[in-house]
């Protein structure tokens, strides 16, 4: 999984410096207002990519387990 930034040009999503194969399935998340623009530093983007890779490998904690862990920390 990759995180890419682009813009709409003539009704098409254009992503700069993208190495996506023709026919790739993508998900587009559109901001309602440009004031809420999310920009990541290279370090933040690297951390996000590593986190996505962990999730893809299944190296995650389930919601109930996380809530239980947080509850135990408060004790």
C-alpha positions as CSV (number, residue, x, y, z in Angstrom):
1,X,0.0,0.0,0.0
2,X,1.2,3.5,-0.8
3,X,0.1,6.9,0.3
4,X,0.2,9.4,-2.6
5,X,-0.9,13.0,-3.0
6,X,-2.5,14.3,-6.2
7,X,-5.1,16.7,-7.5
8,X,-8.0,16.7,-9.9
9,X,-7.2,18.0,-13.4
10,X,-10.0,18.1,-15.9
11,X,-12.0,15.6,-13.9
12,X,-9.2,13.1,-13.5
13,X,-7.1,12.4,-10.4
14,X,-3.4,13.1,-11.2
15,X,-0.8,11.9,-8.9
16,X,2.7,13.3,-9.2
17,X,5.6,10.8,-9.2
18,X,3.3,7.8,-9.0
19,X,4.4,4.4,-10.1
20,X,1.0,2.7,-10.3
21,X,0.3,0.0,-12.8
22,X,-2.5,0.6,-15.3
23,X,-5.7,-0.7,-13.8
24,X,-4.6,-0.4,-10.2
25,X,-7.4,-0.2,-7.7
26,X,-7.1,3.0,-5.7
27,X,-9.0,4.7,-2.8
28,X,-9.4,8.4,-3.0
29,X,-10.1,10.4,0.2
30,X,-11.2,14.0,-0.7
31,X,-11.0,16.9,1.7
32,X,-14.0,19.1,2.0
33,X,-11.9,22.1,2.5
34,X,-8.3,22.8,1.5
35,X,-7.7,24.3,5.0
36,X,-7.6,20.7,6.4
37,X,-4.8,19.7,4.1
38,X,-2.6,16.9,5.5
39,X,1.1,17.2,4.7
40,X,3.6,14.7,6.0
41,X,7.3,15.2,6.5
42,X,9.4,12.5,4.9
43,X,9.9,11.0,8.4
44,X,6.2,10.9,9.0
45,X,5.5,9.3,5.6
46,X,8.2,6.7,6.3
47,X,6.6,5.9,9.7
48,X,3.1,5.7,8.1
49,X,4.5,3.3,5.4
50,X,6.0,1.1,8.1
51,X,2.8,1.1,10.0
52,X,0.8,0.1,6.9
53,X,3.3,-2.7,6.3
54,X,2.7,-4.0,9.8
55,X,-1.0,-4.0,9.3
56,X,-0.7,-5.8,6.0
57,X,1.3,-8.5,7.8
58,X,-1.4,-8.8,10.4
59,X,0.9,-7.4,13.1
60,X,-2.0,-5.6,14.8
61,X,-3.9,-5.5,18.1
62,X,-7.6,-6.0,18.1
63,X,-9.9,-3.3,19.4
64,X,-11.1,-5.2,22.4
65,X,-7.5,-6.2,23.4
66,X,-6.4,-2.5,23.0
67,X,-9.3,-1.3,25.2
68,X,-8.4,-4.0,27.8
69,X,-4.8,-2.9,27.8
70,X,-5.7,0.7,28.2
71,X,-8.1,-0.1,31.0
72,X,-5.3,-2.1,32.8
73,X,-2.9,0.8,32.5
74,X,-5.3,3.1,34.4
75,X,-5.3,0.8,37.4
